[in-house]
């Protein structure tokens, strides 16, 4: 607020939001019985990390300043392709990163792509 005063409604709202947050985050700890997720939920959660990674990485590779990349002279495309190839060849995350960067850096720094 502009005046620097906090009214009762704001304090009550903050307190209730804190209670809801603590309750929802500790719900599994305060229960007396063991919780088991359904099989479909466990299976779906296995794909969550790759989906989140794809949601972050793919737009960075195929877009530049809010526009789709329209040229093949973009180092990110070749770096990503090299990283994927190394991963599928060796099944190594570190190899994927190093392989992708080994292609990306010379193209980006050396050729200015």
C-alpha positions, -999 to +999 in steps of 0.1 A: +000+000+000+011+035-006+006+047+030+028+019+044-001+006+066-013-030+064-049-035+069-065-065+085-078-080+053-042-082+039-029-099+071-057-124+071-051-132+034-014-137+040-021-160+070-046-181+051-023-184+021+005-195+044-017-221+060-029-235+027+007-237+015+020-255+046-010-279+045-007-288+009+031-293+011+030-314+042-001-334+035+018-366+027+039-362+059+010-358+083-010-388+070-008-420+090-011-443+060+012-447+030+001-430-002+005-448-034+000-430-067-021-448-094+000-465-121-011-441-147+001-411-126+035-428-119+039-435-156+029-399-165+054-385-140+082-404-157+078-381-187+077-349-168+114-341-168+118-346-206+086-326-213+099-297-192+133-298-208+117-299-243+095-269-234+126-249-224+151-260-250+131-264-282+119-227-284+155-216-278+168-236-307+141-228-333+133-192-324+154-160-324+140-129-308+104-142-310+106-152-346+111-187-361+146-192-375+144-188-413+180-195-423+202-226-420+231-203-409+222-207-373+248-224-351+221-236-326+205-259-352+238-277-359+248-278-323+215-293-313+217-319-341+253-328-331+243-331-295+214-354-303+236-375-326+262-380-299+235-388-273+219-415-295+254-429-304+269-430-269+239-425-246+259-400-226+245-367-213+279-352-209+289-364-244+257-348-257+266-315-241+303-316-252+294-327-287+268-300-292+291-273-278+320-286-300+299-279-331+281-248-318+311-227-305+331-227-338+301-219-358+289-191-335+322-176-325+343-184-355+318-178-383+295-154-364+263-174-370 
